[in-house]
Amino acid sequence: MARLQAEAISTNKQKLFERLKSYLTAGKGSIPYRQAADELDITEGAVRVAVHRMRNRYRELLRDEIAQTVTSDDQIDEEIRDLFTALGS
């Protein structure tokens, strides 16, 4: 999460990141996009795209972090499953 935030800061998208970071771990549809769109003064579609991109980048960064802790690429998915199981997701 810290790496994703640092990227947002470096690209002047910190406000967008701060408003949408809760969508990264929330289930789809559990938080309405309309409210975020109104607060950010952008369209609901733009919020959906931004959340989609943030989730993808978050996934990439998570895989990268886990890759640094295992000995082979085959273990990455297993570690991710174990992590989500431990977190109750």
Buried (B, 14 or more C-beta within 10 A) or exposed (E): EEBBBEBBEEEEBBEBBEBBBEBBEEEEEEEEBEEBBEEBEBEBEBBBEBBEEBBEBBEEBBBEEBBEEEEEEEBBEEBBEEEEEEEEE
